[in-house]
Amino acid sequence: MGKREILLVLSMFLAISSSEGVNEFDYYQVVLQWQPATCSSATLKTVCVQPPEDRYSVHGVWPSLSSGYLPTCSGTPPYDARMILTIQARLDQDWPNVITGQNPQFWSYEWTKHGTCSSAYLNQFHYFNFGLWVYTNYDLQSILYQYGIYPNGQQYTKTVVQNAIYSATGKWPALRCNNNYRTGNMQLHEISLCFSKNGQILIDCPFNVVTCNEYFVWNSWSYSASVAKE
């Protein structure tokens, strides 16, 4: 084999190898964000255009690796707003852009960064509809209320919150926290529910995607505002 042929084979091998990691994933995280914690994050570089509601909404459906990292997605097929016209009203309600209010830009970003990894399993319509289905069928706010956990500024433990959701669903969630820019306190921000690669089976979330310390607070927006005035 000549030098030119060797270089050609090598370049083909490198191209195949580099593409093998693209779009590969092990499970889904359906990430639900507590709107007041999104808008009061110490790392937020802007101000939410509207006061947030005291409720969870969908942040995204994230194909994820068992290592705890997110995969590299191809970015294709491109976002096509026509594919979700029939569920757009529900997306506006339950999958909003909490920060800027620009919902279509948010959906486009989530599809391009995360959704395109799942395109072999979920097309764009099914990707967004899956997020809405999880939000509707696993009412996390009601579950927490059922177990006496309320967004009143009280300190809770990671164990108590995880156990409440496990008791209701039979699987372990992943909790993510951030720091409140007014108080500096660690606060409950996001809860992920995890699903098998085909999206049909609720599974335990790996503990390597949990970012909360053992103690944190859960605040309503009005409670956060009242703390700031004291």
C-alpha positions in Angstrom: 0.0 0.0 0.0 1.4 3.3 -1.0 1.8 6.4 1.1 -1.2 8.1 -0.5 -3.5 5.1 0.2 -2.2 4.8 3.8 -3.1 8.5 4.4 -6.5 8.0 2.8 -7.3 5.0 5.0 -6.1 6.9 8.1 -8.2 9.9 7.3 -11.3 7.7 6.9 -10.6 6.0 10.2 -10.2 9.3 12.0 -13.5 10.5 10.5 -15.3 7.4 11.6 -13.8 7.5 15.1 -14.6 11.2 15.6 -18.2 10.6 14.6 -18.7 7.6 16.9 -19.1 9.8 20.0 -21.5 12.2 18.5 -25.1 11.7 19.5 -24.3 8.7 21.7 -26.0 8.6 25.1 -27.2 6.3 27.9 -30.4 7.7 29.3 -32.5 10.9 29.4 -32.7 13.5 32.1 -36.0 15.4 32.0 -35.0 18.6 33.8 -37.7 20.6 35.6 -36.7 24.0 36.9 -38.2 25.9 39.9 -38.8 29.3 38.3 -38.0 31.5 41.3 -34.6 29.7 41.7 -33.8 30.3 38.0 -34.5 34.0 38.3 -32.6 34.5 41.7 -29.5 32.6 40.8 -26.2 34.3 41.8 -24.8 33.3 38.4 -27.6 34.8 36.3 -26.1 37.6 34.1 -29.4 39.3 33.4 -32.8 39.9 35.0 -35.9 37.8 34.2 -38.2 40.0 32.1 -41.2 38.9 34.1 -41.5 37.9 37.8 -41.4 34.1 37.8 -44.3 32.0 38.9 -44.0 29.8 42.0 -44.0 26.6 40.0 -41.9 24.1 38.1 -41.6 24.2 34.3 -39.6 22.2 31.9 -36.0 23.2 31.3 -35.1 20.4 28.9 -34.9 16.8 27.9 -31.2 16.0 28.1 -29.7 12.8 26.6 -27.0 12.0 29.1 -24.0 9.7 29.7 -23.7 7.4 32.6 -20.4 9.2 33.5 -22.4 12.3 34.4 -21.4 14.2 31.4 -23.6 15.4 28.5 -22.8 14.1 25.0 -21.8 16.1 22.0 -24.8 16.4 19.7 -24.6 16.8 15.9 -27.0 19.8 15.8 -28.9 18.1 13.0 -31.6 17.8 11.9 -32.2 21.6 12.4 -35.0 23.0 14.5 -38.2 23.3 12.6 -41.0 25.3 14.4 -43.6 23.7 12.1 -43.1 20.3 13.7 -44.4 21.5 17.1 -47.3 23.8 16.0 -49.9 21.4 17.4 -48.3 21.6 20.9 -47.0 25.1 20.9 -49.7 26.4 23.3 -48.7 23.8 25.8 -45.0 24.5 25.3 -45.7 28.2 25.9 -47.3 27.3 29.2 -45.1 24.5 30.5 -41.8 24.9 28.7 -41.3 28.7 28.7 -38.1 30.7 28.5 -38.3 31.9 32.1 -35.5 34.4 31.7 -36.1 36.3 28.5 -39.7 35.2 27.5 -38.4 34.3 24.0 -39.8 30.8 23.9 -39.1 29.8 20.3 -35.4 30.7 20.8 -35.3 28.6 23.9 -36.8 25.6 22.2 -34.5 26.0 19.3 -31.5 26.1 21.6 -32.6 23.0 23.6 -33.3 21.0 20.4 -30.0 21.9 18.8 -27.9 21.3 22.0 -29.7 18.3 23.4 -32.5 17.1 21.3 -30.5 16.3 18.2 -28.7 13.6 20.2 -32.0 11.8 20.5 -33.2 12.2 16.9 -32.7 8.5 16.1 -35.2 7.8 18.9 -37.4 10.9 19.2 -38.1 13.3 16.3 -38.6 16.9 17.2 -42.3 16.6 17.9 -41.9 13.5 20.1 -38.9 15.1 21.9 -40.9 18.1 23.0 -44.0 16.1 23.6 -42.0 13.7 25.8 -41.0 16.6 28.1 -44.6 17.8 28.4 -45.7 14.3 29.1 -43.3 13.9 32.0 -44.2 17.3 33.4 -47.9 16.5 33.3 -47.6 12.9 34.7 -45.1 13.6 37.4 -46.4 16.6 39.3 -43.3 17.2 41.5 -44.8 20.3 43.2 -47.8 18.3 44.4 -45.6 15.4 45.4 -43.4 17.7 47.6 -46.5 19.3 49.1 -47.9 15.9 49.9 -44.9 15.2 52.0 -45.0 18.5 53.8 -42.3 20.2 51.8 -43.1 23.8 50.8 -41.3 26.8 49.2 -41.4 28.9 52.4 -37.7 29.5 52.9 -37.4 26.6 55.3 -34.2 24.5 55.3 -34.6 21.0 54.0 -32.2 18.1 53.6 -31.4 16.4 50.3 -32.3 13.1 51.8 -35.8 14.3 52.8 -36.6 15.7 49.3 -35.2 12.7 47.5 -37.1 10.3 49.7 -40.3 12.1 49.1 -40.0 11.8 45.3 -38.8 8.2 45.6 -41.8 7.3 47.7 -44.1 8.7 45.0 -42.3 7.5 41.9 -40.3 4.4 43.0 -37.1 5.9 41.5 -34.4 8.3 42.7 -34.4 11.8 41.2 -31.4 14.1 40.8 -31.5 17.4 42.6 -29.6 20.5 41.5 -29.1 23.6 43.5 -27.8 27.1 43.0 -27.0 30.0 45.3 -29.5 32.8 45.8 -28.1 36.1 44.7 -29.8 38.0 47.6 -28.9 35.8 50.5 -26.1 33.5 49.2 -28.0 30.5 50.5 -28.0 27.3 48.6 -31.5 26.8 47.2 -33.3 24.0 45.3 -33.3 24.8 41.6 -33.9 21.8 39.4 -35.2 18.3 39.8 -34.4 15.7 37.1 -36.4 12.5 36.5 -34.4 9.9 34.4 -35.7 7.6 31.7 -34.3 4.7 29.7 -32.8 5.4 26.3 -36.1 4.6 24.6 -37.9 7.0 26.9 -40.4 4.4 28.1 -39.0 3.4 31.5 -38.5 5.6 34.5 -35.1 4.8 36.1 -32.9 5.9 39.0 -30.9 9.0 38.2 -27.2 8.5 38.8 -25.9 10.3 41.9 -23.1 11.9 39.8 -25.6 14.5 38.4 -26.7 15.7 41.9 -25.2 19.2 42.8 -27.0 20.0 46.1 -25.3 19.8 49.4 -27.2 18.0 52.2 -28.9 21.2 53.4 -30.6 23.8 51.3 -33.7 26.1 51.2 -36.7 26.1 48.9 -38.0 29.6 48.3 -41.1 31.1 46.7 -40.5 34.3 44.7 -42.5 36.4 47.2 -40.5 34.9 50.1 -37.2 35.7 48.4 -38.4 39.3 47.8 -39.5 39.7 51.5 -36.1 38.5 52.6 -34.4 41.0 50.5 -36.4 43.9 52.1 -35.5 42.9 55.7 
